[in-house]
Amino acid sequence: EFRRVLFRSDVPVIGVSAKTGDKITDLLDLIVIVYDFSDVKKDQTALFTGVVIEAKLDKRRGALASLVVNNGTINVGDKVFCENKELGKVRALTDTTGVQVKMAIPGDAVE
């Protein structure tokens, strides 16, 4: 239920608190709704592009990145590039529920 969603131009705004976690799930739901109603073309055959939300170095698992797939697909075993520089190889993909997957398509969030 989005009782306190404001719209500024064509962008919905919702107040959240990172400290208390208040309205975080509402924000995530709103992001999905806006994406579903947008005119974004999902092309799984295109060259992979994605947005990195967070990156960190884990002592046990190595370099980790949380990302959202913009275009194309990413598969386990793919090489990762940034500005034509190879950064590494995808060793595993985990979806938002913690389940390991073999590939991610546009709109998917993975680690």
Phi and psi restraints in degrees (range 20) as a CNS / XPLOR table:
assign (resid 1 and name C) (resid 2 and name N)
       (resid 2 and name CA) (resid 2 and name C) 1.0 -112.5 20.0 2
assign (resid 2 and name N) (resid 2 and name CA)
       (resid 2 and name C) (resid 3 and name N) 1.0 73.2 20.0 2
assign (resid 2 and name C) (resid 3 and name N)
       (resid 3 and name CA) (resid 3 and name C) 1.0 -75.6 20.0 2
assign (resid 3 and name N) (resid 3 and name CA)
       (resid 3 and name C) (resid 4 and name N) 1.0 -28.3 20.0 2
assign (resid 3 and name C) (resid 4 and name N)
       (resid 4 and name CA) (resid 4 and name C) 1.0 -112.5 20.0 2
assign (resid 4 and name N) (resid 4 and name CA)
       (resid 4 and name C) (resid 5 and name N) 1.0 36.1 20.0 2
assign (resid 4 and name C) (resid 5 and name N)
       (resid 5 and name CA) (resid 5 and name C) 1.0 -90.0 20.0 2
assign (resid 5 and name N) (resid 5 and name CA)
       (resid 5 and name C) (resid 6 and name N) 1.0 125.7 20.0 2
assign (resid 5 and name C) (resid 6 and name N)
       (resid 6 and name CA) (resid 6 and name C) 1.0 -103.8 20.0 2
assign (resid 6 and name N) (resid 6 and name CA)
       (resid 6 and name C) (resid 7 and name N) 1.0 150.6 20.0 2
assign (resid 6 and name C) (resid 7 and name N)
       (resid 7 and name CA) (resid 7 and name C) 1.0 -118.1 20.0 2
assign (resid 7 and name N) (resid 7 and name CA)
       (resid 7 and name C) (resid 8 and name N) 1.0 121.6 20.0 2
assign (resid 7 and name C) (resid 8 and name N)
       (resid 8 and name CA) (resid 8 and name C) 1.0 -112.5 20.0 2
assign (resid 8 and name N) (resid 8 and name CA)
       (resid 8 and name C) (resid 9 and name N) 1.0 110.3 20.0 2
assign (resid 8 and name C) (resid 9 and name N)
       (resid 9 and name CA) (resid 9 and name C) 1.0 63.1 20.0 2
assign (resid 9 and name N) (resid 9 and name CA)
       (resid 9 and name C) (resid 10 and name N) 1.0 -121.6 20.0 2
assign (resid 9 and name C) (resid 10 and name N)
       (resid 10 and name CA) (resid 10 and name C) 1.0 -109.1 20.0 2
assign (resid 10 and name N) (resid 10 and name CA)
       (resid 10 and name C) (resid 11 and name N) 1.0 16.3 20.0 2
assign (resid 10 and name C) (resid 11 and name N)
       (resid 11 and name CA) (resid 11 and name C) 1.0 -111.5 20.0 2
assign (resid 11 and name N) (resid 11 and name CA)
       (resid 11 and name C) (resid 12 and name N) 1.0 116.8 20.0 2
assign (resid 11 and name C) (resid 12 and name N)
       (resid 12 and name CA) (resid 12 and name C) 1.0 -73.9 20.0 2
assign (resid 12 and name N) (resid 12 and name CA)
       (resid 12 and name C) (resid 13 and name N) 1.0 145.7 20.0 2
assign (resid 12 and name C) (resid 13 and name N)
       (resid 13 and name CA) (resid 13 and name C) 1.0 -127.8 20.0 2
assign (resid 13 and name N) (resid 13 and name CA)
       (resid 13 and name C) (resid 14 and name N) 1.0 134.4 20.0 2
assign (resid 13 and name C) (resid 14 and name N)
       (resid 14 and name CA) (resid 14 and name C) 1.0 -136.6 20.0 2
assign (resid 14 and name N) (resid 14 and name CA)
       (resid 14 and name C) (resid 15 and name N) 1.0 134.9 20.0 2
assign (resid 14 and name C) (resid 15 and name N)
       (resid 15 and name CA) (resid 15 and name C) 1.0 -77.4 20.0 2
assign (resid 15 and name N) (resid 15 and name CA)
       (resid 15 and name C) (resid 16 and name N) 1.0 129.7 20.0 2
assign (resid 15 and name C) (resid 16 and name N)
       (resid 16 and name CA) (resid 16 and name C) 1.0 -129.9 20.0 2
assign (resid 16 and name N) (resid 16 and name CA)
       (resid 16 and name C) (resid 17 and name N) 1.0 164.5 20.0 2
assign (resid 16 and name C) (resid 17 and name N)
       (resid 17 and name CA) (resid 17 and name C) 1.0 -129.1 20.0 2
assign (resid 17 and name N) (resid 17 and name CA)
       (resid 17 and name C) (resid 18 and name N) 1.0 115.3 20.0 2
assign (resid 17 and name C) (resid 18 and name N)
       (resid 18 and name CA) (resid 18 and name C) 1.0 -71.5 20.0 2
assign (resid 18 and name N) (resid 18 and name CA)
       (resid 18 and name C) (resid 19 and name N) 1.0 -27.7 20.0 2
assign (resid 18 and name C) (resid 19 and name N)
       (resid 19 and name CA) (resid 19 and name C) 1.0 -70.4 20.0 2
assign (resid 19 and name N) (resid 19 and name CA)
       (resid 19 and name C) (resid 20 and name N) 1.0 -46.9 20.0 2
assign (resid 19 and name C) (resid 20 and name N)
       (resid 20 and name CA) (resid 20 and name C) 1.0 -98.4 20.0 2
assign (resid 20 and name N) (resid 20 and name CA)
       (resid 20 and name C) (resid 21 and name N) 1.0 -14.9 20.0 2
assign (resid 20 and name C) (resid 21 and name N)
       (resid 21 and name CA) (resid 21 and name C) 1.0 81.6 20.0 2
assign (resid 21 and name N) (resid 21 and name CA)
       (resid 21 and name C) (resid 22 and name N) 1.0 7.9 20.0 2
assign (resid 21 and name C) (resid 22 and name N)
       (resid 22 and name CA) (resid 22 and name C) 1.0 -66.4 20.0 2
assign (resid 22 and name N) (resid 22 and name CA)
       (resid 22 and name C) (resid 23 and name N) 1.0 129.4 20.0 2
assign (resid 22 and name C) (resid 23 and name N)
       (resid 23 and name CA) (resid 23 and name C) 1.0 70.6 20.0 2
assign (resid 23 and name N) (resid 23 and name CA)
       (resid 23 and name C) (resid 24 and name N) 1.0 11.0 20.0 2
assign (resid 23 and name C) (resid 24 and name N)
       (resid 24 and name CA) (resid 24 and name C) 1.0 -65.0 20.0 2
assign (resid 24 and name N) (resid 24 and name CA)
       (resid 24 and name C) (resid 25 and name N) 1.0 -44.4 20.0 2
assign (resid 24 and name C) (resid 25 and name N)
       (resid 25 and name CA) (resid 25 and name C) 1.0 -65.8 20.0 2
assign (resid 25 and name N) (resid 25 and name CA)
       (resid 25 and name C) (resid 26 and name N) 1.0 -34.6 20.0 2
assign (resid 25 and name C) (resid 26 and name N)
       (resid 26 and name CA) (resid 26 and name C) 1.0 -63.6 20.0 2
assign (resid 26 and name N) (resid 26 and name CA)
       (resid 26 and name C) (resid 27 and name N) 1.0 -40.0 20.0 2
assign (resid 26 and name C) (resid 27 and name N)
       (resid 27 and name CA) (resid 27 and name C) 1.0 -62.8 20.0 2
assign (resid 27 and name N) (resid 27 and name CA)
       (resid 27 and name C) (resid 28 and name N) 1.0 -45.5 20.0 2
assign (resid 27 and name C) (resid 28 and name N)
       (resid 28 and name CA) (resid 28 and name C) 1.0 -63.4 20.0 2
assign (resid 28 and name N) (resid 28 and name CA)
       (resid 28 and name C) (resid 29 and name N) 1.0 -41.1 20.0 2
assign (resid 28 and name C) (resid 29 and name N)
       (resid 29 and name CA) (resid 29 and name C) 1.0 -62.6 20.0 2
assign (resid 29 and name N) (resid 29 and name CA)
       (resid 29 and name C) (resid 30 and name N) 1.0 -41.0 20.0 2
assign (resid 29 and name C) (resid 30 and name N)
       (resid 30 and name CA) (resid 30 and name C) 1.0 -63.7 20.0 2
assign (resid 30 and name N) (resid 30 and name CA)
       (resid 30 and name C) (resid 31 and name N) 1.0 -39.1 20.0 2
assign (resid 30 and name C) (resid 31 and name N)
       (resid 31 and name CA) (resid 31 and name C) 1.0 -61.1 20.0 2
assign (resid 31 and name N) (resid 31 and name CA)
       (resid 31 and name C) (resid 32 and name N) 1.0 -43.6 20.0 2
assign (resid 31 and name C) (resid 32 and name N)
       (resid 32 and name CA) (resid 32 and name C) 1.0 -64.6 20.0 2
assign (resid 32 and name N) (resid 32 and name CA)
       (resid 32 and name C) (resid 33 and name N) 1.0 -42.5 20.0 2
assign (resid 32 and name C) (resid 33 and name N)
       (resid 33 and name CA) (resid 33 and name C) 1.0 -63.0 20.0 2
assign (resid 33 and name N) (resid 33 and name CA)
       (resid 33 and name C) (resid 34 and name N) 1.0 -45.7 20.0 2
assign (resid 33 and name C) (resid 34 and name N)
       (resid 34 and name CA) (resid 34 and name C) 1.0 -62.9 20.0 2
assign (resid 34 and name N) (resid 34 and name CA)
       (resid 34 and name C) (resid 35 and name N) 1.0 -41.0 20.0 2
assign (resid 34 and name C) (resid 35 and name N)
       (resid 35 and name CA) (resid 35 and name C) 1.0 -64.7 20.0 2
assign (resid 35 and name N) (resid 35 and name CA)
       (resid 35 and name C) (resid 36 and name N) 1.0 -43.4 20.0 2
assign (resid 35 and name C) (resid 36 and name N)
       (resid 36 and name CA) (resid 36 and name C) 1.0 -63.1 20.0 2
assign (resid 36 and name N) (resid 36 and name CA)
       (resid 36 and name C) (resid 37 and name N) 1.0 -34.4 20.0 2
assign (resid 36 and name C) (resid 37 and name N)
       (resid 37 and name CA) (resid 37 and name C) 1.0 -91.0 20.0 2
assign (resid 37 and name N) (resid 37 and name CA)
       (resid 37 and name C) (resid 38 and name N) 1.0 -4.8 20.0 2
assign (resid 37 and name C) (resid 38 and name N)
       (resid 38 and name CA) (resid 38 and name C) 1.0 -79.1 20.0 2
assign (resid 38 and name N) (resid 38 and name CA)
       (resid 38 and name C) (resid 39 and name N) 1.0 168.7 20.0 2
assign (resid 38 and name C) (resid 39 and name N)
       (resid 39 and name CA) (resid 39 and name C) 1.0 -93.5 20.0 2
assign (resid 39 and name N) (resid 39 and name CA)
       (resid 39 and name C) (resid 40 and name N) 1.0 26.8 20.0 2
assign (resid 39 and name C) (resid 40 and name N)
       (resid 40 and name CA) (resid 40 and name C) 1.0 -68.3 20.0 2
assign (resid 40 and name N) (resid 40 and name CA)
       (resid 40 and name C) (resid 41 and name N) 1.0 128.3 20.0 2
assign (resid 40 and name C) (resid 41 and name N)
       (resid 41 and name CA) (resid 41 and name C) 1.0 -87.9 20.0 2
assign (resid 41 and name N) (resid 41 and name CA)
       (resid 41 and name C) (resid 42 and name N) 1.0 128.0 20.0 2
assign (resid 41 and name C) (resid 42 and name N)
       (resid 42 and name CA) (resid 42 and name C) 1.0 -100.1 20.0 2
assign (resid 42 and name N) (resid 42 and name CA)
       (resid 42 and name C) (resid 43 and name N) 1.0 111.8 20.0 2
assign (resid 42 and name C) (resid 43 and name N)
       (resid 43 and name CA) (resid 43 and name C) 1.0 -119.4 20.0 2
assign (resid 43 and name N) (resid 43 and name CA)
       (resid 43 and name C) (resid 44 and name N) 1.0 102.3 20.0 2
assign (resid 43 and name C) (resid 44 and name N)
       (resid 44 and name CA) (resid 44 and name C) 1.0 -73.0 20.0 2
assign (resid 44 and name N) (resid 44 and name CA)
       (resid 44 and name C) (resid 45 and name N) 1.0 -16.8 20.0 2
assign (resid 44 and name C) (resid 45 and name N)
       (resid 45 and name CA) (resid 45 and name C) 1.0 -91.7 20.0 2
assign (resid 45 and name N) (resid 45 and name CA)
       (resid 45 and name C) (resid 46 and name N) 1.0 -8.6 20.0 2
assign (resid 45 and name C) (resid 46 and name N)
       (resid 46 and name CA) (resid 46 and name C) 1.0 -73.0 20.0 2
assign (resid 46 and name N) (resid 46 and name CA)
       (resid 46 and name C) (resid 47 and name N) 1.0 169.1 20.0 2
assign (resid 46 and name C) (resid 47 and name N)
       (resid 47 and name CA) (resid 47 and name C) 1.0 -63.6 20.0 2
assign (resid 47 and name N) (resid 47 and name CA)
       (resid 47 and name C) (resid 48 and name N) 1.0 136.0 20.0 2
assign (resid 47 and name C) (resid 48 and name N)
       (resid 48 and name CA) (resid 48 and name C) 1.0 -64.4 20.0 2
assign (resid 48 and name N) (resid 48 and name CA)
       (resid 48 and name C) (resid 49 and name N) 1.0 132.5 20.0 2
assign (resid 48 and name C) (resid 49 and name N)
       (resid 49 and name CA) (resid 49 and name C) 1.0 -138.2 20.0 2
assign (resid 49 and name N) (resid 49 and name CA)
       (resid 49 and name C) (resid 50 and name N) 1.0 148.1 20.0 2
assign (resid 49 and name C) (resid 50 and name N)
       (resid 50 and name CA) (resid 50 and name C) 1.0 -154.9 20.0 2
assign (resid 50 and name N) (resid 50 and name CA)
       (resid 50 and name C) (resid 51 and name N) 1.0 165.6 20.0 2
assign (resid 50 and name C) (resid 51 and name N)
       (resid 51 and name CA) (resid 51 and name C) 1.0 -112.7 20.0 2
assign (resid 51 and name N) (resid 51 and name CA)
       (resid 51 and name C) (resid 52 and name N) 1.0 123.3 20.0 2
assign (resid 51 and name C) (resid 52 and name N)
       (resid 52 and name CA) (resid 52 and name C) 1.0 -82.6 20.0 2
assign (resid 52 and name N) (resid 52 and name CA)
       (resid 52 and name C) (resid 53 and name N) 1.0 122.5 20.0 2
assign (resid 52 and name C) (resid 53 and name N)
       (resid 53 and name CA) (resid 53 and name C) 1.0 -87.2 20.0 2
assign (resid 53 and name N) (resid 53 and name CA)
       (resid 53 and name C) (resid 54 and name N) 1.0 -41.1 20.0 2
assign (resid 53 and name C) (resid 54 and name N)
       (resid 54 and name CA) (resid 54 and name C) 1.0 -152.0 20.0 2
assign (resid 54 and name N) (resid 54 and name CA)
       (resid 54 and name C) (resid 55 and name N) 1.0 143.8 20.0 2
assign (resid 54 and name C) (resid 55 and name N)
       (resid 55 and name CA) (resid 55 and name C) 1.0 -133.8 20.0 2
assign (resid 55 and name N) (resid 55 and name CA)
       (resid 55 and name C) (resid 56 and name N) 1.0 142.3 20.0 2
assign (resid 55 and name C) (resid 56 and name N)
       (resid 56 and name CA) (resid 56 and name C) 1.0 -154.9 20.0 2
assign (resid 56 and name N) (resid 56 and name CA)
       (resid 56 and name C) (resid 57 and name N) 1.0 166.2 20.0 2
assign (resid 56 and name C) (resid 57 and name N)
       (resid 57 and name CA) (resid 57 and name C) 1.0 -112.5 20.0 2
assign (resid 57 and name N) (resid 57 and name CA)
       (resid 57 and name C) (resid 58 and name N) 1.0 114.1 20.0 2
assign (resid 57 and name C) (resid 58 and name N)
       (resid 58 and name CA) (resid 58 and name C) 1.0 -95.8 20.0 2
assign (resid 58 and name N) (resid 58 and name CA)
       (resid 58 and name C) (resid 59 and name N) 1.0 137.5 20.0 2
assign (resid 58 and name C) (resid 59 and name N)
       (resid 59 and name CA) (resid 59 and name C) 1.0 -60.8 20.0 2
assign (resid 59 and name N) (resid 59 and name CA)
       (resid 59 and name C) (resid 60 and name N) 1.0 -37.9 20.0 2
assign (resid 59 and name C) (resid 60 and name N)
       (resid 60 and name CA) (resid 60 and name C) 1.0 -92.1 20.0 2
assign (resid 60 and name N) (resid 60 and name CA)
       (resid 60 and name C) (resid 61 and name N) 1.0 -36.7 20.0 2
assign (resid 60 and name C) (resid 61 and name N)
       (resid 61 and name CA) (resid 61 and name C) 1.0 -102.2 20.0 2
assign (resid 61 and name N) (resid 61 and name CA)
       (resid 61 and name C) (resid 62 and name N) 1.0 -9.3 20.0 2
assign (resid 61 and name C) (resid 62 and name N)
       (resid 62 and name CA) (resid 62 and name C) 1.0 88.7 20.0 2
assign (resid 62 and name N) (resid 62 and name CA)
       (resid 62 and name C) (resid 63 and name N) 1.0 -150.2 20.0 2
assign (resid 62 and name C) (resid 63 and name N)
       (resid 63 and name CA) (resid 63 and name C) 1.0 -73.5 20.0 2
assign (resid 63 and name N) (resid 63 and name CA)
       (resid 63 and name C) (resid 64 and name N) 1.0 129.6 20.0 2
assign (resid 63 and name C) (resid 64 and name N)
       (resid 64 and name CA) (resid 64 and name C) 1.0 -125.1 20.0 2
assign (resid 64 and name N) (resid 64 and name CA)
       (resid 64 and name C) (resid 65 and name N) 1.0 144.9 20.0 2
assign (resid 64 and name C) (resid 65 and name N)
       (resid 65 and name CA) (resid 65 and name C) 1.0 -138.7 20.0 2
assign (resid 65 and name N) (resid 65 and name CA)
       (resid 65 and name C) (resid 66 and name N) 1.0 132.0 20.0 2
assign (resid 65 and name C) (resid 66 and name N)
       (resid 66 and name CA) (resid 66 and name C) 1.0 -95.5 20.0 2
assign (resid 66 and name N) (resid 66 and name CA)
       (resid 66 and name C) (resid 67 and name N) 1.0 127.0 20.0 2
assign (resid 66 and name C) (resid 67 and name N)
       (resid 67 and name CA) (resid 67 and name C) 1.0 -144.5 20.0 2
assign (resid 67 and name N) (resid 67 and name CA)
       (resid 67 and name C) (resid 68 and name N) 1.0 162.1 20.0 2
assign (resid 67 and name C) (resid 68 and name N)
       (resid 68 and name CA) (resid 68 and name C) 1.0 -117.2 20.0 2
assign (resid 68 and name N) (resid 68 and name CA)
       (resid 68 and name C) (resid 69 and name N) 1.0 130.9 20.0 2
assign (resid 68 and name C) (resid 69 and name N)
       (resid 69 and name CA) (resid 69 and name C) 1.0 -77.3 20.0 2
assign (resid 69 and name N) (resid 69 and name CA)
       (resid 69 and name C) (resid 70 and name N) 1.0 122.8 20.0 2
assign (resid 69 and name C) (resid 70 and name N)
       (resid 70 and name CA) (resid 70 and name C) 1.0 -87.7 20.0 2
assign (resid 70 and name N) (resid 70 and name CA)
       (resid 70 and name C) (resid 71 and name N) 1.0 -47.7 20.0 2
assign (resid 70 and name C) (resid 71 and name N)
       (resid 71 and name CA) (resid 71 and name C) 1.0 -148.5 20.0 2
assign (resid 71 and name N) (resid 71 and name CA)
       (resid 71 and name C) (resid 72 and name N) 1.0 152.5 20.0 2
assign (resid 71 and name C) (resid 72 and name N)
       (resid 72 and name CA) (resid 72 and name C) 1.0 74.0 20.0 2
assign (resid 72 and name N) (resid 72 and name CA)
       (resid 72 and name C) (resid 73 and name N) 1.0 -162.4 20.0 2
assign (resid 72 and name C) (resid 73 and name N)
       (resid 73 and name CA) (resid 73 and name C) 1.0 -132.2 20.0 2
assign (resid 73 and name N) (resid 73 and name CA)
       (resid 73 and name C) (resid 74 and name N) 1.0 155.4 20.0 2
assign (resid 73 and name C) (resid 74 and name N)
       (resid 74 and name CA) (resid 74 and name C) 1.0 -122.7 20.0 2
assign (resid 74 and name N) (resid 74 and name CA)
       (resid 74 and name C) (resid 75 and name N) 1.0 134.5 20.0 2
assign (resid 74 and name C) (resid 75 and name N)
       (resid 75 and name CA) (resid 75 and name C) 1.0 -123.2 20.0 2
assign (resid 75 and name N) (resid 75 and name CA)
       (resid 75 and name C) (resid 76 and name N) 1.0 155.3 20.0 2
assign (resid 75 and name C) (resid 76 and name N)
       (resid 76 and name CA) (resid 76 and name C) 1.0 -61.7 20.0 2
assign (resid 76 and name N) (resid 76 and name CA)
       (resid 76 and name C) (resid 77 and name N) 1.0 131.5 20.0 2
assign (resid 76 and name C) (resid 77 and name N)
       (resid 77 and name CA) (resid 77 and name C) 1.0 101.3 20.0 2
assign (resid 77 and name N) (resid 77 and name CA)
       (resid 77 and name C) (resid 78 and name N) 1.0 -15.2 20.0 2
assign (resid 77 and name C) (resid 78 and name N)
       (resid 78 and name CA) (resid 78 and name C) 1.0 -67.7 20.0 2
assign (resid 78 and name N) (resid 78 and name CA)
       (resid 78 and name C) (resid 79 and name N) 1.0 147.9 20.0 2
assign (resid 78 and name C) (resid 79 and name N)
       (resid 79 and name CA) (resid 79 and name C) 1.0 -85.0 20.0 2
assign (resid 79 and name N) (resid 79 and name CA)
       (resid 79 and name C) (resid 80 and name N) 1.0 145.8 20.0 2
assign (resid 79 and name C) (resid 80 and name N)
       (resid 80 and name CA) (resid 80 and name C) 1.0 -109.6 20.0 2
assign (resid 80 and name N) (resid 80 and name CA)
       (resid 80 and name C) (resid 81 and name N) 1.0 130.1 20.0 2
assign (resid 80 and name C) (resid 81 and name N)
       (resid 81 and name CA) (resid 81 and name C) 1.0 -123.8 20.0 2
assign (resid 81 and name N) (resid 81 and name CA)
       (resid 81 and name C) (resid 82 and name N) 1.0 149.0 20.0 2
assign (resid 81 and name C) (resid 82 and name N)
       (resid 82 and name CA) (resid 82 and name C) 1.0 -138.3 20.0 2
assign (resid 82 and name N) (resid 82 and name CA)
       (resid 82 and name C) (resid 83 and name N) 1.0 117.7 20.0 2
assign (resid 82 and name C) (resid 83 and name N)
       (resid 83 and name CA) (resid 83 and name C) 1.0 53.3 20.0 2
assign (resid 83 and name N) (resid 83 and name CA)
       (resid 83 and name C) (resid 84 and name N) 1.0 49.3 20.0 2
assign (resid 83 and name C) (resid 84 and name N)
       (resid 84 and name CA) (resid 84 and name C) 1.0 64.2 20.0 2
assign (resid 84 and name N) (resid 84 and name CA)
       (resid 84 and name C) (resid 85 and name N) 1.0 16.0 20.0 2
assign (resid 84 and name C) (resid 85 and name N)
       (resid 85 and name CA) (resid 85 and name C) 1.0 -113.7 20.0 2
assign (resid 85 and name N) (resid 85 and name CA)
       (resid 85 and name C) (resid 86 and name N) 1.0 125.9 20.0 2
assign (resid 85 and name C) (resid 86 and name N)
       (resid 86 and name CA) (resid 86 and name C) 1.0 -72.8 20.0 2
assign (resid 86 and name N) (resid 86 and name CA)
       (resid 86 and name C) (resid 87 and name N) 1.0 126.6 20.0 2
assign (resid 86 and name C) (resid 87 and name N)
       (resid 87 and name CA) (resid 87 and name C) 1.0 -100.2 20.0 2
assign (resid 87 and name N) (resid 87 and name CA)
       (resid 87 and name C) (resid 88 and name N) 1.0 -25.1 20.0 2
assign (resid 87 and name C) (resid 88 and name N)
       (resid 88 and name CA) (resid 88 and name C) 1.0 160.9 20.0 2
assign (resid 88 and name N) (resid 88 and name CA)
       (resid 88 and name C) (resid 89 and name N) 1.0 -161.3 20.0 2
assign (resid 88 and name C) (resid 89 and name N)
       (resid 89 and name CA) (resid 89 and name C) 1.0 -130.5 20.0 2
assign (resid 89 and name N) (resid 89 and name CA)
       (resid 89 and name C) (resid 90 and name N) 1.0 143.7 20.0 2
assign (resid 89 and name C) (resid 90 and name N)
       (resid 90 and name CA) (resid 90 and name C) 1.0 -75.4 20.0 2
assign (resid 90 and name N) (resid 90 and name CA)
       (resid 90 and name C) (resid 91 and name N) 1.0 112.6 20.0 2
assign (resid 90 and name C) (resid 91 and name N)
       (resid 91 and name CA) (resid 91 and name C) 1.0 -91.2 20.0 2
assign (resid 91 and name N) (resid 91 and name CA)
       (resid 91 and name C) (resid 92 and name N) 1.0 -29.1 20.0 2
assign (resid 91 and name C) (resid 92 and name N)
       (resid 92 and name CA) (resid 92 and name C) 1.0 -159.6 20.0 2
assign (resid 92 and name N) (resid 92 and name CA)
       (resid 92 and name C) (resid 93 and name N) 1.0 153.7 20.0 2
assign (resid 92 and name C) (resid 93 and name N)
       (resid 93 and name CA) (resid 93 and name C) 1.0 -127.1 20.0 2
assign (resid 93 and name N) (resid 93 and name CA)
       (resid 93 and name C) (resid 94 and name N) 1.0 131.3 20.0 2
assign (resid 93 and name C) (resid 94 and name N)
       (resid 94 and name CA) (resid 94 and name C) 1.0 -122.9 20.0 2
assign (resid 94 and name N) (resid 94 and name CA)
       (resid 94 and name C) (resid 95 and name N) 1.0 129.4 20.0 2
assign (resid 94 and name C) (resid 95 and name N)
       (resid 95 and name CA) (resid 95 and name C) 1.0 -80.3 20.0 2
assign (resid 95 and name N) (resid 95 and name CA)
       (resid 95 and name C) (resid 96 and name N) 1.0 -175.3 20.0 2
assign (resid 95 and name C) (resid 96 and name N)
       (resid 96 and name CA) (resid 96 and name C) 1.0 -68.6 20.0 2
assign (resid 96 and name N) (resid 96 and name CA)
       (resid 96 and name C) (resid 97 and name N) 1.0 -16.8 20.0 2
assign (resid 96 and name C) (resid 97 and name N)
       (resid 97 and name CA) (resid 97 and name C) 1.0 -94.6 20.0 2
assign (resid 97 and name N) (resid 97 and name CA)
       (resid 97 and name C) (resid 98 and name N) 1.0 -0.1 20.0 2
assign (resid 97 and name C) (resid 98 and name N)
       (resid 98 and name CA) (resid 98 and name C) 1.0 90.6 20.0 2
assign (resid 98 and name N) (resid 98 and name CA)
       (resid 98 and name C) (resid 99 and name N) 1.0 5.5 20.0 2
assign (resid 98 and name C) (resid 99 and name N)
       (resid 99 and name CA) (resid 99 and name C) 1.0 -88.8 20.0 2
assign (resid 99 and name N) (resid 99 and name CA)
       (resid 99 and name C) (resid 100 and name N) 1.0 134.7 20.0 2
assign (resid 99 and name C) (resid 100 and name N)
       (resid 100 and name CA) (resid 100 and name C) 1.0 -74.0 20.0 2
assign (resid 100 and name N) (resid 100 and name CA)
       (resid 100 and name C) (resid 101 and name N) 1.0 134.2 20.0 2
assign (resid 100 and name C) (resid 101 and name N)
       (resid 101 and name CA) (resid 101 and name C) 1.0 -124.5 20.0 2
assign (resid 101 and name N) (resid 101 and name CA)
       (resid 101 and name C) (resid 102 and name N) 1.0 161.8 20.0 2
assign (resid 101 and name C) (resid 102 and name N)
       (resid 102 and name CA) (resid 102 and name C) 1.0 -91.7 20.0 2
assign (resid 102 and name N) (resid 102 and name CA)
       (resid 102 and name C) (resid 103 and name N) 1.0 -23.6 20.0 2
assign (resid 102 and name C) (resid 103 and name N)
       (resid 103 and name CA) (resid 103 and name C) 1.0 -153.0 20.0 2
assign (resid 103 and name N) (resid 103 and name CA)
       (resid 103 and name C) (resid 104 and name N) 1.0 161.6 20.0 2
assign (resid 103 and name C) (resid 104 and name N)
       (resid 104 and name CA) (resid 104 and name C) 1.0 -132.2 20.0 2
assign (resid 104 and name N) (resid 104 and name CA)
       (resid 104 and name C) (resid 105 and name N) 1.0 139.7 20.0 2
assign (resid 104 and name C) (resid 105 and name N)
       (resid 105 and name CA) (resid 105 and name C) 1.0 -110.5 20.0 2
assign (resid 105 and name N) (resid 105 and name CA)
       (resid 105 and name C) (resid 106 and name N) 1.0 172.4 20.0 2
assign (resid 105 and name C) (resid 106 and name N)
       (resid 106 and name CA) (resid 106 and name C) 1.0 -52.6 20.0 2
assign (resid 106 and name N) (resid 106 and name CA)
       (resid 106 and name C) (resid 107 and name N) 1.0 132.1 20.0 2
assign (resid 106 and name C) (resid 107 and name N)
       (resid 107 and name CA) (resid 107 and name C) 1.0 96.7 20.0 2
assign (resid 107 and name N) (resid 107 and name CA)
       (resid 107 and name C) (resid 108 and name N) 1.0 -16.9 20.0 2
assign (resid 107 and name C) (resid 108 and name N)
       (resid 108 and name CA) (resid 108 and name C) 1.0 -77.3 20.0 2
assign (resid 108 and name N) (resid 108 and name CA)
       (resid 108 and name C) (resid 109 and name N) 1.0 144.6 20.0 2
assign (resid 108 and name C) (resid 109 and name N)
       (resid 109 and name CA) (resid 109 and name C) 1.0 -110.4 20.0 2
assign (resid 109 and name N) (resid 109 and name CA)
       (resid 109 and name C) (resid 110 and name N) 1.0 128.0 20.0 2
assign (resid 109 and name C) (resid 110 and name N)
       (resid 110 and name CA) (resid 110 and name C) 1.0 -139.0 20.0 2
assign (resid 110 and name N) (resid 110 and name CA)
       (resid 110 and name C) (resid 111 and name N) 1.0 164.6 20.0 2
